[in-house]
Amino acid sequence: TSRVITCMTDASARSLALQNGEVDIVSDIPFSDLETLSNSDEFKVSKFNTARTYYYEYNMNKPVFQDERVRKALIYAINKEEIVNDVLLGVGGVPEGMLMSDIPWANTDVDTYDYDPEKAVELLKEAGYTDTDGFLDKDGEKLSIKIISFTKRPGCQLIVQATQGYFANIGIDTSIEIMDWSAMTELVKNGEYDMSLNSAASCYMPSPTYYLNNVYVNSDNGYHNDKVDELVNKCLASKDTEEKYELSKEAQAIAQEDAGIYTVALYGAVFGLSKGVTNFEYNAAAHDFIVPNNTDLM
């Protein structure tokens, strides 16, 4: 059986190609098509957990986010379970830390700042933000947040839209902008944002330092912690597996406590399949979507 892999950058075009019988397997189908395909006798939908994350970064160069109370308040304001189960329709997972819990060096013994809007308001009040006109302000200046994200990952727009609603619930004026990757990178580079929603593969290299190095040590949002850097360097130098895992977990705990960057949801891989496809499997550690060799097309 021959296999042809076709690149289709538009998620709706991929879904339509499946429904028209042009292809047998499509990845990252639009969330709006999940129910239609799931209820069809001609197609099926397969969901898989992955080691990729959706994560928020604050612009740590802005004074407002240099206050730890503000950073943590904004996490408490977001209902991560609702985002995964309702907004993303179960495509993904609720984070127990910064990484997928199946990863052997993932530290799940950390505070995930679970949904608590009252705690969020309390922390913001401690930071000087009070509601005088339906919005939170400090020294006469309204707390306004610009969130940016990119089009490639299907959950990004849904997550930031939900976040806008959660923030509105506690009196924060939020604007969102979704763009292509290069445009977002340029805004981040120029500091023209308040929060950015990003996504990254945490196990592209199966190393307890890979994700920490890429997202936290070499962060593009201004986050920096000397102790995290030191632990990551020690982890890289160690030749003992258990020691490497423990060093990584310690670095994760510190970074999670800093809350300059945090995982809002674990990425889920969702595939649309024609009824003739059998034995389709997905490797959770795969970088993006690599079609496995043990897929049969009948």
N, C-alpha and C positions, 0 to 999 in steps of 0.2 A: 504494500500500500504506500503510495507516495504521500508526502506531507509538504504542504506549502504554507509558509508563514507570511502573512500580509500585514503591513503596517497601516493602521488606520488611526489617526490621531484624535478623531472626533468620536466620543463615546456613543452618541446617538447613531452615527453612521455604522459603527460596529454592531450595535443591536439590530439595526435594520437589515444589515447584511446577513445576520443569523436568521432572522425571521423570513428573509427572502430565499433562504437556502443556498446562499453564496458561500458561506463558511459553516464549519461545524462547531467551532469553539471560539468564544470571544471573552476577553477579560475586561474588567472594570466597566460593566454595563451600567447605564444610568439607573439611579435608584428609582426613578419614576417608572421604569419598565419591570422592576422585580416582580411585582404582583401579577402582571399580565403574563410573563414568561412562566412563573411558578404555577399558575393555574391552567396552563396550556398542556394539551396532550402531546404536542409536537416538540416541546422543549422542556428543559429542566434547568434549575438554578442550583449551583453548588457554592457554598460559602466556606471559607477556610480562615483560620487565624494565621496571622503572619507576624514576623519579627520586626515589621516596620511600624513606625509610630506617627501619630499626628502630635505635634508639640507647638506650644506657644512660646514666643520669645518677647520679652519686654525690651524696649529701647532703654537700656541701662544708662545711657548717656544723658537721659532727661531726669531732672531733679525729682519729679513725681515718682519715678520708679526706683529711685535710690532709697526710698522708704520701704523697708521690709513689710510694714503693716499694710501698705497699699498693695504690694505684690501678692501677698497672701489673701487679702480681702477679695481680690478679683478672682482667685481660684475658688474660694469658698462660695462665690456668687454663681458658679457654673455647676449645673447638675450633670455630671459626667455619665451617670447611669442612664439618664433620660436621653442624652445625646447618642449614646451607643444603641440603646434599645429602641428608641422611637425615631430620632432624627436620622440615624444611619440604618434603621430597620434591621438591627442586629448584625450588621456587617462590620465586625470589629469586636473589641473587647474593652471592658472597663479597666483602666490601669491600676495596678497595686503598687506602683512605683514608677520609675522612668522606663522600665523595660518589660517585655512580655515575661510572665512569671515562669514559663517553661524553660527559659534560658538558665543554665546552671549557675551563672554568676549574678543573676538578677537579685537585687535587694528589695524584698517586699515588706521588710520590717521598718517601714518609714511612714511618715505622715503624708497622706494623699490629699489632705485639706478637703474632705468630703463636703458635699453641698450643705451649706448653712448660711442662708442669706442674712439672718440676724447677726451672726458672727461677722460677716462681711461688713455690715453697716457699723457694727461696734468698732471694728478695727479702723475703718475709715474715719469714724468720729474721733478716735484717739489720734489719728494723723491730722486732724483739723478740718475734716470735711463734714459739713452739715447741710441739711435740706432746708432751704428758705423759700423756694418757689417751685417745688416739684423736682428740682435737680440738686445734686450735691455741689457745693462750692466751698472754696477756701479763700479767705481774704478778698471776697468779691469776684473771684474768678471761677467759672463753672468747670467742673471736672469733665472734660471732653476727651474721648479716646478714638483714635483712628486705627482701625484694624485692617491689615492688608493680607492677602493670600493669593494663590495662583490657581490656574484653571486645570492643570494636568490631573490632579488627584480628585476623584469624584466627591469625596466627603468634605473637601475644604470649604466650599461655598456654604454648604448646609451647616457646618459647625460654626462658622463666623456669623451666619444669620441667627442661629440659636443663641450665640453669645451676645449678640446685640440685644436680643430680647431679655436675657438674664440680667444684663447690665441695666437696661431700662427699668427693670423691676425694682432696683435699688437706687434709682435716680441718677444714673450715669448716661450722659449724652454720647452716643457711639455712632460713628460712621464706618462703613466698610467699603473696601475696594478690592475687586478680584481682577487679576491681570495675568498675562503670561509670565513665565518664570524669569525671563531676562529683565522685564520691566520691574518686577518685584525686587530682584537682586539689586537693581540700580537704586530703588528707593531706600532699601536697607543700607546700602553703601553710603548714601547721602544723608542718612538719618531722618528721612522724611516719613516717619511713621511712629506710632506709639506701641502697637503690638503687631507681630506677624505670626500667622499660622503656617507652619512648615511641616514637612514630612521627610523622614529619613529611614533607610534600612539599617537596623541595628546589628545585623549579623551578616552583612555582605562579606566581611572577614570574620570568621568565628573566633573572635578575640575579646577578652574582657576589657580591653582598652579602646577598641575600635570606635564605638559609639561615643564614649566619653571624650575621646580625642577630637572627633569631628564636630560634635555638637557643643561641648562644654569648654574644653581646653582651648580649642581654636574657634570659639564662638564668634559670630558676626554681629552680635547685639551689644557688645561691650561688657558682657559678663566675664569676671575673672576671680579666681580664688587660688592663692598660692598653694594652699594645702591640697586642693584637688589636683593641681598640676604635679605636686610632689608625689602624691599617691599613684597617679597614673604613670609617672616615670619609674617609680619603684616596681609597679606592676609589669611594665614593659621589660625591666631588667631581670625580674625573677624567673627562675627556671622551674619552680615548684608550682604545680597546677593549683593546689589548694590555697597556697599563699597568694597566688595571682587572683583567685576568686575573692578572697577576703579583702585584699587591697582594693579591688574594684568595688566591692560592696561598701567599703568605708568611704571611698570617693563619692559613690552614688548618694550615700546618706547625707554628706556635707552639701552636695549640690542640690539635693532635694530640699534641705533645710533653707538654703539660700533663696530658692524659689525665683531665680532670675529667668529660668527656662523650666518648663514643666510639660509633661505628657498629659494631654487632655483626653486622648483616646488611642487605643491600639488599632492599627490598621487591619482591615479585613479584606481578603481577596475574594471577589465574587465573579463567578464565571457563568455565562450562558452557554448551554450545550444542546446540540440537536439530539434527538432520541437515539440515534445510532452510535453515540459515543459511549464506550464502556471502559472500565478500569482507569478512569481519570483520577490522578492523584496530584497533590500539590505539596511542595516542600516549603514549610513555613519559614525556613531560613533563606529561601531564594531571594535574589535581588530582583525586584519587580516580578514579572510574570514569565517564567521560562516554562514552555510546554514540555512536560516530562516525556521521556522516550517510551514509557509503558502505557501509552494511550492507544486504544484500538478504535479504528473507524470502521464500522460495519456497513 
